[in-house]
């Protein structure tokens, strides 16, 4: 049996293997996923990868057959890098250090931030904010919108205002909740971050 040339790249969640089997017929290709092995078969060509460096989720792993190569995607059971496809290493799925060292994406609790800010608000004097007292109709307008808004709208307003450095105020949580809000200074102005 002929062994096929292959290479791989990985992320913390997945290993992608490119098997260079030009012109492979999707009807003839077979890929079997096991927790610690992958078996590729196409006629007399085969590739056995075992033991895998870590455990995979056989149900979620998949493959696709292209004109030049077959791409096999292995979904890791444990978040982290393997460094190689094959290896006699302790099963990463059961290694507590792999789980503990996982960098976590910090998710801001916008409900908590809103509640904290609203709870700590005190009436502002005209000395603290020049907009208070004089022509404060704009301030009152935004305060009214905020006071009458549902939780998603309040969250959107707080997040957009804080992340944009006060240059954007949005009431659409569906739009704002997906990603960070960009700073949009007024036309002709330049945004500069103050040194802390």
C-alpha positions in Angstrom: 0.0 0.0 0.0 1.2 3.5 -0.8 1.4 6.1 1.9 0.3 9.6 0.9 2.0 12.9 1.5 0.3 15.0 4.1 0.8 18.1 6.3 -1.1 19.8 9.0 -1.8 23.1 10.8 -3.6 23.6 14.1 -5.5 26.0 16.2 -6.4 25.6 19.9 -9.7 23.9 18.9 -8.9 22.0 15.7 -6.2 20.2 13.7 -6.5 20.4 9.9 -4.7 17.8 7.9 -4.2 18.2 4.1 -3.8 14.8 2.4 -2.4 15.3 -1.1 -4.4 12.8 -3.1 -5.0 14.6 -6.4 -8.2 13.7 -8.3 -9.6 11.6 -5.4 -13.1 10.3 -6.1 -15.4 11.3 -3.2 -17.3 8.0 -3.6 -14.1 6.0 -3.0 -12.6 8.1 -0.1 -13.1 6.8 3.4 -12.1 8.5 6.6 -12.6 6.8 10.0 -12.3 8.9 13.1 -11.5 7.3 16.5 -10.7 9.1 19.8 -6.9 8.7 19.3 -6.6 7.7 15.5 -7.6 8.6 12.0 -7.6 6.2 9.1 -7.7 7.5 5.5 -8.4 5.1 2.7 -8.7 5.6 -1.1 -8.2 2.5 -3.2 -4.7 1.2 -2.6 -3.7 4.5 -1.0 -4.0 4.8 2.8 -2.8 6.9 5.7 -3.0 5.8 9.4 -2.4 8.4 12.0 -2.1 6.9 15.5 -1.7 7.5 18.3 -2.9 11.0 17.9 -1.2 13.5 20.2 -4.5 14.2 21.9 -8.0 13.0 22.0 -10.5 14.1 19.3 -14.3 14.3 19.1 -15.0 11.7 16.4 -18.6 12.9 16.0 -17.7 16.5 15.3 -14.6 15.8 13.1 -15.1 15.8 9.3 -13.5 15.9 5.9 -13.9 17.3 2.4 -12.6 16.0 -0.9 -11.1 18.6 -3.3 -9.5 18.3 -6.7 -5.9 18.4 -5.3 -6.3 17.3 -1.7 -8.5 15.9 0.9 -8.9 18.1 4.0 -9.5 16.3 7.3 -10.6 18.4 10.3 -10.1 17.0 13.7 -12.0 18.6 16.6 -9.9 18.5 19.8 -11.6 17.3 23.0 -9.3 19.7 25.0 -8.4 23.2 24.1 -4.7 23.7 23.4 -1.8 23.1 21.0 -0.4 19.6 20.2 2.7 20.6 18.3 2.5 17.4 16.3 -0.2 15.1 15.0 1.2 11.8 16.4 2.8 11.2 19.7 2.9 9.1 22.9 1.9 11.8 25.3 -0.6 11.7 28.2 -4.1 12.1 26.9 -4.6 15.9 26.8 -8.3 15.4 27.5 -7.5 14.1 31.0 -4.5 16.4 31.7 -5.7 19.0 34.2 -2.8 21.4 33.3 -4.0 21.7 29.7 -7.4 22.8 31.0 -5.9 25.1 33.6 -3.6 26.8 31.1 -6.3 27.5 28.6 -6.4 31.3 28.0 -10.0 32.4 28.6 -11.6 35.1 26.6 -12.9 37.6 29.1 -16.5 38.5 28.5 -17.6 41.8 29.9 -20.8 41.7 32.0 -22.5 44.7 30.5 -25.6 44.2 32.8 -23.3 44.4 35.8 -21.5 47.5 34.6 -24.8 49.2 33.8 -26.2 48.4 37.3 -22.9 49.5 39.0 -22.8 52.8 37.2 -26.5 53.5 37.7 -26.3 52.6 41.3 -23.4 54.9 42.0 -24.8 57.9 40.1 -25.2 61.1 42.1 -26.8 64.3 40.8 -24.1 66.2 38.9 -23.6 69.9 39.5 -22.9 72.5 36.8 -19.3 72.8 38.2 -18.7 69.1 37.5 -20.4 69.1 34.0 -20.8 72.3 32.0 -23.8 70.8 30.2 -25.8 70.7 33.5 -27.9 73.7 34.3 -27.5 75.7 31.1 -28.8 74.2 27.9 -29.2 70.7 29.2 -32.0 69.6 26.8 -29.6 67.2 25.0 -28.5 65.7 28.3 -32.1 65.3 29.4 -33.0 63.8 26.1 -30.4 61.0 26.4 -31.2 60.5 30.0 -34.9 60.0 29.1 -34.0 57.5 26.3 -31.8 55.6 28.8 -34.3 55.6 31.6 -37.2 54.4 29.4 -35.1 51.8 27.5 -35.1 48.0 27.9 -32.1 46.2 29.2 -30.6 45.5 25.7 -30.8 49.1 24.7 -29.2 50.2 28.0 -26.4 47.7 27.5 -25.9 48.9 23.9 -25.7 52.5 25.0 -23.2 51.8 27.8 -21.0 49.5 25.7 -20.9 51.7 22.6 -20.2 54.9 24.6 -17.4 53.3 26.7 -15.6 51.4 23.9 -15.7 54.3 21.5 -14.4 56.8 24.0 -17.6 58.7 23.9 -17.6 59.1 20.1 -20.5 56.7 19.4 -23.8 56.1 21.1 -25.9 53.2 19.8 -29.2 51.7 21.0 -28.9 48.5 18.9 -27.5 45.6 21.1 -27.7 43.1 18.1 -25.1 45.2 16.3 -23.0 46.4 19.2 -22.9 43.1 21.1 -21.1 41.3 18.3 -17.7 43.1 18.4 -15.9 46.0 19.9 -17.2 49.5 18.9 -14.7 51.6 16.9 -13.7 55.1 17.9 -15.2 57.6 15.4 -13.9 61.1 16.1 -15.7 64.0 14.5 -14.6 64.9 11.0 -11.4 66.9 11.0 -10.4 65.6 14.4 -7.9 63.0 15.4 -8.4 60.4 18.2 -5.5 60.3 20.7 -5.4 58.0 23.8 -4.5 59.8 27.0 -1.5 58.4 28.9 -2.6 56.8 32.1 
